[in-house]
Amino acid sequence: MKVIKMLLIGVGAGLASGLLGIGGAIIMVPGMVYILGLSQHMANATSLAVVIPSAVVSAAVYQSFGQLDTTLAALFAAGGMAGAYLGAALLPRVQPEHLRRIFSVLTFALAVRMWFS
């Protein structure tokens, strides 16, 4: 049953990633924490590893439709890698409840911003 839950969370995250370009973490992290019972730290790290293959597949499909700006993607990737390194280095120093709150506030703020734009 746990494998089925994992696959369903993965499908939901992949669908959201491909359709909305969100990377899937917004689905995977809460799914791993609240449905699978993983720690916040483990969910964050696992989500990042899963994002790579799903992002590659989505980007390839977008490229086939002519909707990918590779120069822009490369520039964002360079900045993203630097930020990811810093974030991953900070992760062990942040309490799980603080991570959940930061994730919740960021998700809510983005939802409100998108709703009213």
C-alpha positions in Angstrom: 0.0 0.0 0.0 2.9 2.4 0.8 4.3 1.9 -2.8 0.9 2.8 -4.2 0.8 6.0 -2.1 4.3 6.8 -3.3 3.4 6.3 -6.9 0.2 8.4 -6.5 2.1 11.3 -4.9 4.7 11.0 -7.7 2.0 11.1 -10.4 0.3 14.1 -8.8 3.7 15.9 -8.5 4.6 15.1 -12.1 1.3 16.3 -13.3 1.6 19.5 -11.4 5.2 19.9 -12.6 4.4 19.3 -16.2 1.2 21.3 -16.3 2.1 24.2 -14.0 5.9 24.2 -14.0 6.1 24.1 -10.2 8.7 21.4 -9.8 6.4 19.1 -7.9 7.7 19.9 -4.4 4.4 21.6 -3.5 2.8 18.2 -3.9 5.6 15.9 -2.9 6.8 17.5 0.4 3.3 17.6 2.1 2.6 14.1 0.7 5.8 12.7 2.0 5.4 14.3 5.4 1.6 13.8 6.0 0.8 10.7 4.1 4.1 8.7 4.2 5.3 10.0 7.6 8.7 11.2 6.5 10.5 13.9 8.4 10.5 17.4 7.0 14.2 17.2 6.3 13.9 13.8 4.5 11.0 15.0 2.5 12.8 18.1 1.3 15.9 16.2 0.3 13.9 13.4 -1.4 11.8 16.0 -3.3 14.9 17.6 -4.7 16.2 14.3 -6.0 12.8 13.5 -7.6 12.5 16.9 -9.3 15.6 16.3 -11.5 14.1 13.5 -13.7 10.6 15.0 -13.8 12.0 18.4 -14.7 14.1 16.9 -17.5 11.1 15.1 -19.0 8.8 18.2 -18.8 11.5 20.4 -20.3 12.0 18.0 -23.2 8.3 18.1 -24.0 8.2 21.9 -23.7 11.2 22.1 -26.0 9.4 19.9 -28.5 6.6 22.5 -28.5 9.1 25.3 -29.0 8.3 26.8 -25.5 11.7 26.6 -23.9 14.2 29.5 -23.8 17.4 27.6 -23.3 19.5 30.7 -22.6 17.1 31.8 -19.9 17.0 28.3 -18.5 20.8 28.1 -18.3 21.0 31.4 -16.4 18.3 30.4 -13.9 20.0 27.0 -13.5 23.3 28.7 -12.6 21.7 30.8 -10.0 19.5 28.0 -8.9 22.5 25.7 -8.3 24.2 28.3 -6.2 21.1 28.9 -4.1 20.4 25.1 -3.8 23.9 24.5 -2.4 23.4 27.2 0.2 19.9 26.0 1.1 21.0 22.4 1.4 24.0 23.5 3.6 21.5 25.4 5.8 18.9 22.6 6.0 20.4 20.6 8.9 20.5 23.8 11.0 16.8 24.5 10.6 14.2 22.9 12.9 11.6 20.8 11.1 8.7 22.9 12.5 10.4 26.1 11.1 10.8 24.4 7.7 7.1 23.5 7.7 6.1 27.1 8.6 8.5 28.6 6.0 7.1 26.2 3.3 3.5 27.0 4.4 3.9 30.8 4.4 5.7 30.8 1.0 3.1 28.5 -0.6 0.3 30.6 0.8 1.9 33.9 -0.2 2.4 32.7 -3.8 -1.1 31.4 -4.0 -2.5 34.8 -2.9 -0.3 36.6 -5.3 -1.3 34.4 -8.2 -5.0 34.6 -7.3 -5.0 38.4 -7.5 -2.8 38.9 -10.5 
